[in-house]
């Protein structure tokens, strides 16, 4: 069946606005919007029906009535009047598919633009929400007429409203990674905004001990505040996350922040060298055009003497995924170790040789097994250097695969880590001070 025959049959059975008729043939032609496509089809059908009517074919009159009544097409109605043919007064109130909601697209776009004024953004995308019954009705319609070159209603609403927003704001439509999503429900005339998160990557150095990487809620009140935590809801006064996120939330006017890092150091460990890679994710930011140089200074002023960030740059969600994958990347540690009995340089060489290019088996340490799965992990040690400092003290430098529990490598953790320094020397050892010197990951 040809385009005109199929369109004529549609209009005989259902009332259709210009958009909804044209949308059934949206993939045919180029550079034409569906309402213009629908008008063009109705015009050609009107001309064809006129020819048939003039030749005495009753089908022509029937087609003109379908166009006037179900097609809401004024030229067909006026032609019937000119031919002296009456048109029934009982006409459909609205389009059977969209309920004439395409008439509201300009107004919906204007409302979206008003909401967008509060936000900074470079690009956007319109997402359309439709009632289930509307989607089902259109699916049934397309099945009835075996529509092969059509577009769905959701796409058309999104495209039309998006074009109007772009026209009014001068912002670009972005399909893959939009900074703003405009959610529109044309049937409920509802417009809302969904700003996508803002990501900034960098590195942080923690030059003091006893500061956790992320916020630790009180184990008793779980953040509500109690006598044990001094009514702060936290186990520790501050964290790397809180020091970094404060200036970011102020600058972006965001709702909240999430802190992602390539692994984490113990609370009592320092993070030195170039620092640990991190990404801060700001939820619902109003400001996106940030002066990262100035923001870096502000963060470092808050964390003066404790936490320092560097190399701030724009990022996205793929960088967060890379961080998580990079948690097992090579890391270097420096550790001060105290032995129960005196040690010799010869014994320390034994430790170096025993732990060089070795796979370590570690069952989840006793100190963290209450919050992590009790499993055995294998981690590789590339190199170990040990320097004697006193009869019972030594300094160790370890280059290993990320995720190795370094403290347990020293103690053995009651046999849960094999091999260990304590087991190799048969001399009980414990870590005193731990520093992370390097996280071997590209920015």
LINVENFEN-V797330 format. One record per helix or strand of 2 or more residues. SS is the DSSP state (2 for helix, 1 for strand). FROM is the first residue (numbers start at 1). LEN is the number of residues. If there is no record, write none. Layout:
ss = {SS	SS}
from = {FROM	FROM}
len = {LEN	LEN}
This chain:
ss = {2	2	2	2	2	2	1	2	2	1	1	1	1	2	1	1	2	1	2	1	2	1	1	1	2	1	2	1}
from = {3	18	34	58	74	101	123	132	153	172	180	190	198	240	256	269	292	307	317	330	345	358	376	393	406	417	421	429}
len = {11	6	21	12	9	16	6	13	17	2	6	6	9	13	6	15	11	9	12	10	11	6	15	9	6	2	5	11}
